[in-house]
C-alpha cells in the first residue's frame, strides 16, 4: 500500500491519465478527491468505491482559481488535510497552424494547461506549508513541452511552461519537504488523442501508431499512472524539481531513418 492513509486531489480525473491515476492511487490506499468538468468524473469515484476504496467526485473548472481553492478546502475539510495534489487536467483545443491561431485559442489552452497547474500548486502548497508537513505536487506536462514536433504550438508551449513552473516551484519551496515534479507522456491513447487513433484505424494504419519511438507502440494511461504513483509515494522521496519522460524512448533521439545515416 504505497499511499496508505494519503489524501490526494487529482484534476482531470474523468478519463484518460487522470482516471487511471485515481484508480491506481486508491488501489494503493489513498483517499482520492476526483475533480473534472465532465460529469463522468462521478464514474471514476464510483469505480474506486466499488473496488473498496474511498473517493469523492467534484465537478470544477481548473482555470478558475476560486474553484481550485474550493477543491483544496473541500479535501481538507473532508479528510483533515491533503498530502498529494496532482494537476493533471489539460486540453489541446485546436490543431491549427500558428498563422491561423487567434489570441483566444492561445488563452484558452494556457488558462487550463498552465493556470490550472498554477492554481493547484499555489493553494496546495499553501495548505501544506500551513500544515507544516511534507507532500507532493505533481503535474502532467508532455514530450511536446521538450521540443517541437509533438503537438500544436499552444499546447506545446503550455507544457513547456508547466515544466519550468515545476522547476521554479521546487526551488521556491526549498526546505519545506514538499516535492514538485512533472510527468512528460509521449503518445498515449486518451480522450484527448482519440482522433489520432481513430483516423489511423480508419485508414488501416493502426500498426503505425507509435512507430517513431523505439518501443514502436503508443502508451496506455495506466503506464503513466504508475509513474505518477511512484512520484507521489515516499519511494520517490529524493525526486524533486524534475520532469520524468515516459514516451517509449521517443525523446531519446533526433529524427532518423532506420538503416540510414543521412
C-alpha positions, 0 to 999 in steps of 0.5 A, spaced: 500 500 500 504 505 497 499 511 499 496 508 505 492 513 509 494 519 503 489 524 501 490 526 494 486 531 489 487 529 482 484 534 476 482 531 470 480 525 473 474 523 468 478 519 463 484 518 460 491 519 465 487 522 470 482 516 471 487 511 471 491 515 476 485 515 481 484 508 480 491 506 481 492 511 487 486 508 491 488 501 489 494 503 493 490 506 499 489 513 498 483 517 499 482 520 492 478 527 491 476 526 483 475 533 480 473 534 472 468 538 468 465 532 465 460 529 469 463 522 468 468 524 473 462 521 478 464 514 474 471 514 476 469 515 484 464 510 483 469 505 480 474 506 486 468 505 491 466 499 488 473 496 488 473 498 496 476 504 496 474 511 498 473 517 493 469 523 492 467 526 485 467 534 484 465 537 478 470 544 477 473 548 472 481 548 473 482 555 470 478 558 475 482 559 481 476 560 486 474 553 484 481 550 485 481 553 492 474 550 493 477 543 491 483 544 496 478 546 502 473 541 500 479 535 501 481 538 507 475 539 510 473 532 508 479 528 510 483 533 515 488 535 510 491 533 503 498 530 502 498 529 494 495 534 489 496 532 482 494 537 476 493 533 471 487 536 467 489 539 460 486 540 453 489 541 446 483 545 443 485 546 436 490 543 431 491 549 427 497 552 424 500 558 428 498 563 422 491 561 423 491 561 431 487 567 434 489 570 441 483 566 444 485 559 442 492 561 445 488 563 452 484 558 452 489 552 452 494 556 457 488 558 462 487 550 463 494 547 461 498 552 465 493 556 470 490 550 472 497 547 474 498 554 477 492 554 481 493 547 484 500 548 486 499 555 489 493 553 494 496 546 495 502 548 497 499 553 501 495 548 505 501 544 506 506 549 508 500 551 513 500 544 515 507 544 516 508 537 513 511 534 507 507 532 500 507 532 493 505 536 487 505 533 481 503 535 474 502 532 467 506 536 462 508 532 455 514 530 450 511 536 446 513 541 452 521 538 450 521 540 443 517 541 437 514 536 433 509 533 438 503 537 438 500 544 436 504 550 438 499 552 444 499 546 447 506 545 446 508 551 449 503 550 455 507 544 457 513 547 456 511 552 461 508 547 466 515 544 466 519 550 468 513 552 473 515 545 476 522 547 476 521 554 479 516 551 484 521 546 487 526 551 488 521 556 491 519 551 496 526 549 498 526 546 505 519 545 506 519 537 504 514 538 499 516 535 492 514 538 485 515 534 479 512 533 472 510 527 468 512 528 460 507 522 456 509 521 449 503 518 445 498 515 449 491 513 447 486 518 451 480 522 450 484 527 448 488 523 442 482 519 440 482 522 433 489 520 432 487 513 433 481 513 430 483 516 423 489 511 423 484 505 424 480 508 419 485 508 414 488 501 416 494 504 419 493 502 426 500 498 426 503 505 425 501 508 431 507 509 435 512 507 430 517 513 431 519 511 438 523 505 439 518 501 443 514 502 436 507 502 440 503 508 443 502 508 451 496 506 455 494 511 461 495 506 466 503 506 464 503 513 466 499 512 472 504 508 475 509 513 474 505 518 477 504 513 483 511 512 484 512 520 484 507 521 489 509 515 494 515 516 499 519 511 494 520 517 490 522 521 496 529 524 493 525 526 486 524 533 486 524 539 481 524 534 475 520 532 469 520 524 468 519 522 460 515 516 459 514 516 451 517 509 449 524 512 448 521 517 443 525 523 446 531 519 446 533 521 439 533 526 433 529 524 427 532 518 423 531 513 418 532 506 420 538 503 416 540 510 414 545 515 416 543 521 412 
